[in-house]
Amino acid sequence: MKTKNTLLAVSLMIGLGAATPSLAKTPDNTLVVAQSLDDVTSLDPAQGFELSSVQSFNNLYQRLVQSNPDNPTELKPTLVESWQAEQHSLTFTLKKGATFASGNPVRPEDVIFSLGRVVKLNLAPSFILTQLGWNKDNVDSLITKVSENQVKVAWNIDVGPSFVLSLLSAPSASIVDAKTVLSHAKNGDLGHAWLNSHSAGSGPFKIKKYVPHQVLMMEANASSPGGAPKLKYVLMKNVPDAATRQLLLEQGDADLVRNLGTDQYFSLQGKKGVETLNLPYASLYYLMFNAESKANPDIGKAAFWKAARYAFDYKGIADDLMHGQFRVQQNFLPVGFNGALTDQPYQYDPKKAAQILKDAGISHPHFKLVVSNQPPYLDIAQALQASFAKAGIEVELIPGVSSQVATNVKAHQYEATLTSWGPDYFDPHTNASAFAYNPENGSKTLAWRANWHIPALNKLTIQARAETDGEKRTEIYQELQRKVRESSPLVVGLQNKKLVALRDNIKGYVQGITPEMVFYKNVYKSQ
């Protein structure tokens, strides 16, 4: 067996406190994951909204209730034993003996603090909970302690308990250890700076070491209410290059790799000691224009958005470029969600796109497209650059680190971007509130990031949320999908599957349909 010389091995030895070189076999007590971590902006569930962040939260934290990965519509009690629903409130009975990784008991005060701090910090995921009418002034009066093991969650808007339970299953509703977090608070930040790189949860793991853009190491939390994990460590190593990730897996320097391109995925199939997974996934890929770009006013015009829909080579990308690892989906609800439309009114027609622009008097159509340098984003962006060129639209690609691209988009410092969106909880409102909702309260939805002002759609989205008749509710969400795809700066084009590869001795890995459903608790290594 050969000696490992990779940066991965070095970081692993440092993280585990080892002083000697290791062989080309990862430690028996450690799962080594190679993926890109460049998208991480925060590991605080009140802020972390990127893929790598939310994938860590199911392993570091628990919510009151969480979706069953085998059946996402089923919500299972996690930190609670039961709940009682009334018209505008839910009373939860906390799980007896539940403790955080610190040893502190899980109390009603922790629930009140955790949900309230998301609202008060008002960071990216806060809009999920503020949909309940919560704000910094009223949230403390709406989430209250009933007894030593009961907490009441109330709301003052017209929605039913089942919808509220769905919201409380979102990663941002993770319950944090108030005593630990507040002991690290500075300048009234509710412990946010500390939680950016530490954890204070009750999940099966806790953060042992985090070095931004390098490594995230999680250590087993043996006292987790859900039971101790089977492995002592999970080491997530930032390996930006997909080909390098593939090589690390083949050499035995990594146990599991993510963010593979289709070329790497297919080349790994049939390799000795390797298993490939092609997993159903509710992630949508879309092109988004800044409707109020001062540098390029043309991209704020409805004619430009319509032309873009005919310049998008949907099938060419899904079938030829991505070899069937994507499907065409032109609606903001992913296939698998209640009410998702699957019809495809737009086909690739560059001549029609060019004519639409000509009729609108747009003589030099162009835009700068900021995109993550990770697969498959850059691959798709390059294909779009070519398909748009045939419609006479010049696209300048600006690849960058995922976290920086996300930061610029949230600051409205972009003309266009190609990115993806996954649901935060298993209810159609999760995507409607992102693609078809831009209230004037500062909620940082996708429509807000696109600078798209839509009072009529806001009203319709709220109507759908409040509707208790299932059939009528579905009809409203389908109407919203039609309106967004007919004319909006959000051009939805594709729904992907998740490509994962792992060593064939890795057992018990679970990944569900939504982005945060990554579970390491039951992973073990067979002999």
NULUM-140890 format. One record per residue (C-alpha): y, z, x. Coordinates in steps of 0.001 Angstrom, whole numbers, plus 524288, in hexadecimal, padded with zeros to 5 digits. Each point is the difference from the previous one (the first is absolute). Layout:
N
YZX
...
END
This chain:
527
800008000080000
80D9C7FCEF804DD
80BB8808C1801F2
80B3D7FE427F670
80CF87FC51805E0
807A37FD9C7F38A
80C34806E87FB88
7F7EF804237F44F
7F6E6807D6808BA
80B478065480728
806A18046E7F374
7F30A804DF7FAB9
7FD7A8084080C0F
80DBE805707FF98
7FEFF803007F187
7F2ED806E680168
803EB806F980C69
7F5AB7F8E6807F6
801AC7FECC80EA8
7F55B7F6548038D
7FDC77F1A87FCC7
7F7577FD107F455
7F5FE7F55E7FE05
801077F44B7F6F7
7FBBC8082B7F486
80980807F77F824
7FDBD80EC27FF68
7F5F0804587F5F9
809CC808F77F943
80B1D7F6077FF33
802B87F3FE7F7C6
8087A7F6B1807E7
807EE7F6B67F77C
807757F491805E7
80AE37FA9D7F78B
80E877FDC08001B
8080480C647FE01
80CF97F924801F7
80362801037F194
8007480EE27FFDD
80DAB805567FDA8
7FBE580DB37FBD5
7F3CE808207FD85
807288085D7F603
7FA767FC6F7F285
80DD5801347FABC
803CE7F44080851
7F3F67F8E780531
7FE5E7F3B97F7E7
7FA3B7F674809B4
7F1B37FC2680097
7FBF98081D80BC8
8076A80BD67FAD5
7F9F3800367F27A
7F2767FD71805AE
8014080CCB8077A
80458808137F44B
7F2C4800707F901
7FA858060780C5D
80B0D80989802BF
8040C804197F258
7FB09801BF7F239
806897FE077F2DE
7FDF8807687F356
7F8197F45E7FB23
7FB497F3B9806E5
7F9B17F3237FC41
7F1797FE5B801B0
7FEC27F4F080A24
7F3DD7FAE67F8FB
807487FF8B7F309
80EC4800BB80243
80352801A27F192
7F8DF80D1C8005B
8088B80B3D80483
7F88580B56805DC
804F580DEF801DD
8023F8029D80E6E
8083B80C2880249
7FE5A8043F7F1E6
7F498804897F7C7
8058C7FB2A7F324
80C507FC857F8A2
80549801527F24D
8088B7F52E7FA7E
80B02801257F633
809B47F5A97FB9F
8098C8020B80B37
7F8C1808C28097D
7F379802548078A
7FB5080D8C803E3
7F7117FFF580BE7
7F68580AA480402
7FECD7FFB680EC1
7F2D87FFE0806CE
7FBA080DAB80345
8001B8033F80E7D
8067B7F34580429
807228013780CFB
808207F78280907
7FC0C7FCFC80DFD
808B280B6380434
7F7B8809767F810
80AE2802277F624
7FB4B7FFBB7F1D0
803ED7F4BF7F71E
8097D806217F641
808247FB847F476
80BB58019880913
7FA6D7F574808E0
7FECE7F6727F4AE
80DED802EE7FBA7
8051F7FE5E80DE0
7F8437F3AB8030B
803AC7F82D7F3EF
80DEB8050380024
8026F7FC8D80E4C
7FC387F1C17FD9B
80A9F7FF447F5B4
80A0780790807F2
7FDE37F84F80C91
8016F7F3687F810
7F8F97F77C809E9
7F8B67F3387FD7A
7F4A88051E7F782
808908091E7F7E9
8017C7F5E77F518
7F1CF802717FC4C
8031180DDF7FBA5
80E067FDFD7FB83
7FA687F7257F57C
7FD3480CD87F8E7
80E6F802B37FEB6
7FF9B8097480B6B
80BC08014D808DC
804A0809D580A10
8072E807C57F58A
7F52D801727F5E5
7F3177FEFA80744
7FEFE80E96802D6
801138030D7F187
7F5C17F5EB7FC20
7F5428043280983
7FD7F80E6F7FE01
7F64B80AC080337
7F811804B97F450
7F73A809D1806EF
7FA66802A680D79
7F7157F4207FEAD
806E87F77D7F5F7
80B9B7F6CC800D6
806BA7F8717F528
805237F24480238
8098A7FB7D7F57B
8084A7F3E87FDC0
80B0D7FC257F6FB
7FD7A7F1867FDEC
7F7707F8D07F651
7F3137FE5080725
7F26A805507FD94
7F7FC8097B8085F
7F69B7F55F804A8
80B267F88E8065F
804F480C748067D
7F278802C980569
7FFFC7F26D80607
80CFB802E5806B3
7FADF80CEC8051C
7F4B87F8C880673
8096F7F85E808BA
800948035C80E9E
80DFE804CE7FEB1
7FAFA80AAA7F6DB
7F7E4805F180B0A
800AE80ECC80030
80558805E080C8D
7FF7480DE980517
80D7D805297FC7D
7FF7680BBC8092B
7FC7F7F7BA80BCF
809717F5077FCE7
80B91808F87FD67
7FD7F8074380CB3
8034F7F32E806DB
80BA87FC3E7F775
80CC17FCBE806D6
80D7C7FD9B7FA62
7FAF27FFF67F20D
7F6397F4E480246
7F4C08071A7F905
7F7AD7FE3F80C25
8011C7F1367FFB9
8027D7FDD480E84
7F4388084D80387
7F70E7F9847F5FA
8035E7F2AD80584
7F607802C280AA9
7F85280BF47FB63
7F7F9803677F412
7FF5580B917F6C2
7F5B17FC627F621
7F2CB803E47FA88
7F90D7F31B802CE
7F3AD7FEB680838
808107FD8480C54
80C9F804A58064C
8088B7F96380A27
7FC7D803F980DD5
808B37F64580700
809327F51F7FC03
807237F72F80979
807EA7F5A77F891
7FB0B7F21980202
7F4EB8052880880
7F648809587F9FB
7FD3A8089E7F439
7F53B809E480221
7FAD9807F37F489
7F79280C1B801B4
7F660805687F612
804F580A2C7F66B
7F39E807D07FD93
8067C808087F53B
803C07F45B7F778
7FD59802CE7F190
7F8647F3407FF54
7F7168043980B25
8002A7FDC280EA8
7FF077F22280546
7F3EE7FBBC8077C
807647FC2280C6C
8093D808A1807C5
80A127F59980341
8057E7F3277FB31
807C87F8E780A6D
808777F4E27FAFD
804BC7F7CB80B59
80B207F64B7FF0D
7FAA47F2FB804BB
809F27F5BB7FBAB
7F7F27F413803B2
7F5097FC657F68A
7F7EC7F93580A84
8007F80C5580843
7FB6A808067F46D
7F4757F6D77FE8A
7FCA38014B80E69
800AC80ED97FF8A
7F6588002F7F4BC
7F6AE7F69D806B5
800598081380C86
7FD8780CB77F8D8
80D738057080374
8036E800E07F186
7F7B4803D47F451
808277F97A7F572
80AB37F5B180025
809FC7FBFF7F5C9
80ABF7F5D47FE64
7F6EB7F51E80458
803BD7F1D07FEC8
7F6437F7097F979
7FC417F9FF80D24
7FC5C80D378058A
7F8FD803F87F399
7F76A7F3E87FF8C
7FD108005480E8A
7FAFF80DFD7FE80
7F6597FC527F566
7F21C800358051C
803CE806E280CA2
7F5F5809EA8048B
803CC80DFD7FCE1
80B377FC0A7F704
80175800547F13B
80AF07F8C67F8DF
805C08042C7F2DE
8076E7F7347F699
80590809C57F649
806C67FDCE7F2DF
80E4B8038280159
80B9D800C77F6E3
80A047FBA180A02
8096D7F4EE7FCA1
806DE7F768809F4
80D667FB467FC04
80C297F9598050B
80C89807887FD49
80DEF7FAF1800FB
80C428083B8016E
8074B7FBC67F3C8
80CF3804DA80575
7FF257FA9E80DC5
80DCF7FD8A804DE
7FAFC7F7D880B52
7F8707F6DB7F70D
804DF7FFFE7F1CF
7F6DB7F4CE7FC16
7F41C808EA80042
805FA8080D7F50C
7FF8D7F4817F693
7F58A7FEB77F58E
7FDF57F1AD803D3
7FC6E8042880DCC
7F604809B87FAD4
7FA067F59C7F73C
7FF347F63A80B1A
7F96080A468087C
7F54A8014B7F5D9
7FCC37F18C80174
801618003880ED8
7F5CE80AD280142
7F2D17FA098039D
7F7D6809EB7F895
7F2947F9AC800BF
801ED7FA9980D9E
8026C80DAF8050D
7F59A806DB7F7CF
7F50C7F61E801ED
802A77F88D80C89
807A48097080888
7F9AF80C9F7FB6C
7F2927FA787FCCD
7FF2B806617F2AE
8040C80D9980479
80B927FEC67F6AF
800D67FB747F209
80BCF7F9D27F993
80722809EA7F778
80DAE7FCD37FB1C
8022480C4A7F7EB
8045180D8380425
7F3EF806EA7FAAA
7F4177FE57808C1
7F3517FB257FA3D
7F84780C0D7FC17
80B84806D87F991
8013D800EA7F14D
8089C7F4F67FAE1
7FFFC7F7DA80C7B
802CF7F19E7FD36
7F7DB7F670807CF
805B07F2CF7FBE8
806B97F7F580A8C
80BA77F8647FA9C
804B77FBBC80D8A
7F9377F650808F3
804387FB9380D77
809537F49A7FD98
809E77FE2B80B1C
806307F4147F982
802C7807C77F3BD
8058780B1A8082E
8090A7F6978071B
804A67FA197F32B
8030880D737FA3B
8087D8030B80BCC
806BC7F2C57FF70
80315801907F186
805BD80D6A802EE
808E67FA6D80A93
7F9748076180B0E
801657F64280B15
7FACE8079D80BA6
7F5A0809927FB21
7FBFA809A580A71
7FD3280E5D80256
7FBE88099980A7C
7F2D4806367FD24
7FD7A80D5E80608
7F18880312800AC
7F6978098A8064F
7F9B17FABA80C48
7F2DB804DF7FB13
7F5917F78B7F9A6
7FF9D7FABC7F5EB
80EBF800BD7FDCE
8040D7F76680B51
7F51A7F63A7FD31
804607FEAA7F1E1
80E507FF49803F9
7FD247F4C980948
7F8C57F8CE7F528
80B9B802137F6EB
809367FB0580A73
7F83D7F34F8001C
7FE977FEBD7F137
80E73802D57FDA4
803C37F5F780A61
7F98B7F5717F7C8
8095B803B07F518
80B867FEB880949
801A680EBC80145
801F5804DD80DE1
7F9AE80D32802AD
803118078180C69
7F57880A12802D7
8041380D238058E
7F3A0807C680333
8015480E70802CD
7F96B80D3A80045
7FC14803BD7F22C
807F380C8B7FF73
80C717F93C80493
7FE447F4EC7F639
7FE4D80A147F520
80BFD8079D8047E
8088B7F3CC80014
7FB5F7FBD87F287
802D780D737FA4E
80D947FF2F8060F
802007F2787F9B7
8017F7FA3E80D98
7F7F57F3CC7FDDA
800247F2CC7F931
7F19E7FF107FC5F
7F369806E580342
7F1877FDDC7FE03
7F8A480C8F7FDC5
7F61D806A17F737
8001480A547F571
7F507808B37FB6D
7FFF6808E37F40B
8033E80E6180190
7F77F804627F49F
7F6B17F9707F6A5
808CE7FC3C7F4AD
807297F3117FD71
80CEF8071E80082
7FE668022A80E9C
802F27F1AE802C3
809057FDA47F479
808C180AF6804E6
800B57F93580D34
801427F1917FC73
80725800E77F2E8
8085980C2C800E9
80CCE80290806F8
8073980B437F98B
80D6E804288047D
7FB0C80D32804B8
7FCE37FC1880DFD
7F15E7FE0D7FE27
7FBD67F78780B65
7F6E27F6D77F8B3
7FC847F23A80460
809DE7FA827F665
80A20808E48065B
7FC157FB2C80D8F
801E97F2257FAED
80D99803967FADA
7FB857FB0F7F2B6
80759806057F487
7F8047FF767F37A
804B9808E57F4F1
7F7F47F8C67F5C1
7F37880137807D4
8030580E41802EA
80041802637F170
7F33C7F8C47FDC1
7F9558074B80B1C
803F780D137FA3F
7FB217FB647F2B1
7F2B17FCAE805D4
7FF2A80D26806A9
8029A807587F35A
7F6C17F7F47F76E
7F3F4807C87FC10
7F9107F5017F8CD
7F7427F9D880A75
8005E7F2377FA70
80EC77FFCE7FE7A
801C8805C980D77
7F7BB7F5358060B
807E97F5977F8D7
80CC9805498057A
7FAD28002280DF5
7FB7F7F2017FE53
80D807FC217FB1E
806008068680BEB
7F6F47F87680909
803F07F30F7F9CA
80E748030A80135
7FF088040480E5A
7F8337F40D803F1
808DA7F6DD7F825
80C75803A780723
8014A80A7780A54
802128015380EAA
7F2258057E800CC
7F6317F4EF801A7
7F254805A27FE88
7F5AA7F6F08057F
7F38D80677804B3
7F6CF80B707FE44
7F7A28038A80B93
7F3558068680351
7FF5A80A1180AC5
7F8F17FBD180C48
7F9CB80B3A80777
7F5C28002980AB2
7F87F80B9980560
7F4CB80361808E6
7F353800097F86A
7FD6080E5280325
80C04804267F82F
7FBE1805057F2A9
80739805ED7F46B
80CD37F88C8013F
806C57FE307F2DC
80B6C7F70F7FCDE
8049C7FD657F21A
808047F59A7F91E
80D798060980202
806A28011C80D62
7FF0880EBD801A0
7F179800A07FCB4
7FAD9801D180DD1
7F6BF80B6D80197
7FA728052280CD6
7FA8080CE17FAEB
7F1D67FB8E7FEAF
7FF867F72180BE5
7F546802EE809C5
7F8EB7F92480B0E
7F1A47FD137FE8C
7F7578015080BE3
END
